[in-house]
Amino acid sequence: MALPTQLSKASHVIIIAGPTASGKSDAALMVASLVDGEIVNADMAQMYTRVSIGTAKPLNISQSPIRHHLFDVCGEPLDFDVV
């Protein structure tokens, strides 16, 4: 996947979507670091605190220089959307 070397720092939303195990999490980290951005999770499995195996949930989010949002926010299954 080719990524631009520079992106505008204006208020834009960049959506990274794709099939399971296609490198979305790594791409999000790379893009966020290029644009001084933040990562907002929209993966249902990564929102649950009890689900970690097979989710590619980032390790040590609290130590990351990139702010992450909506990881480990639900303890029990809930009906909600990310709109």
ZIJOQUI-V878870 format. One record per residue. RES is the residue in three letters. PSI is psi in degrees with one decimal (NA if undefined). BURIAL is b if it has 9 or more other ideal C-beta (glycine too) atoms within 8 Angstrom, else e. D_CENTER is the distance of its C-alpha to the mean C-alpha in Angstrom with 1 decimal. Layout:
[[RES/PSI/BURIAL/D_CENTER] [RES/PSI/BURIAL/D_CENTER]]
//
This chain:
[[MET/124.6/e/17.3] [ALA/128.7/e/18.7] [LEU/144.9/e/16.7] [PRO/149.8/e/18.7] [THR/-22.7/e/19.8] [GLN/138.9/e/19.8] [LEU/151.3/b/18.0] [SER/142.6/e/19.3] [LYS/13.9/e/18.2] [ALA/170.2/e/19.3] [SER/96.9/e/17.3] [HIS/155.9/e/15.5] [VAL/127.5/e/12.4] [ILE/122.1/e/10.9] [ILE/126.9/e/9.6] [ILE/115.3/e/8.6] [ALA/154.4/e/10.3] [GLY/178.2/e/12.5] [PRO/165.6/e/14.2] [THR/139.6/e/13.4] [ALA/33.9/e/13.5] [SER/2.9/e/13.4] [GLY/19.1/e/11.2] [LYS/-42.1/b/8.0] [SER/-44.7/e/5.9] [ASP/-40.3/e/8.9] [ALA/-40.6/b/9.2] [ALA/-42.6/b/6.1] [LEU/-42.2/b/7.6] [MET/-47.1/b/10.9] [VAL/-44.6/b/10.6] [ALA/-37.8/b/9.4] [SER/-32.5/b/12.3] [LEU/-36.1/b/14.6] [VAL/9.3/b/14.4] [ASP/46.6/e/14.1] [GLY/-171.3/b/11.0] [GLU/158.4/e/8.3] [ILE/124.9/b/4.6] [VAL/117.0/e/5.1] [ASN/137.5/b/4.2] [ALA/16.4/e/7.1] [ASP/116.1/e/7.9] [MET/-44.6/e/11.2] [ALA/-33.3/e/11.8] [GLN/-12.4/b/8.9] [MET/-22.7/b/10.4] [TYR/131.9/b/13.7] [THR/-30.8/e/15.1] [ARG/-2.1/e/17.5] [VAL/112.5/e/15.3] [SER/-36.6/e/14.0] [ILE/129.6/e/16.0] [GLY/11.6/e/14.7] [THR/-11.1/b/11.1] [ALA/29.6/e/9.7] [LYS/130.7/e/8.3] [PRO/141.4/b/8.2] [LEU/148.7/e/11.7] [ASN/47.5/e/13.2] [ILE/-39.1/e/10.5] [SER/-21.1/e/13.7] [GLN/-3.5/e/15.0] [SER/140.6/b/12.3] [PRO/-14.5/e/13.6] [ILE/127.0/b/10.2] [ARG/136.1/e/9.6] [HIS/142.6/b/6.8] [HIS/147.2/e/7.6] [LEU/35.2/b/8.4] [PHE/138.1/b/8.2] [ASP/47.6/e/11.9] [VAL/-10.7/e/13.4] [CYS/131.8/b/15.8] [GLY/-31.3/e/18.7] [GLU/153.0/e/20.4] [PRO/130.9/e/19.6] [LEU/157.6/e/19.8] [ASP/113.5/e/20.1] [PHE/165.5/e/17.7] [ASP/172.3/e/15.7] [VAL/17.5/e/12.8] [VAL/NA/e/15.5]]
//
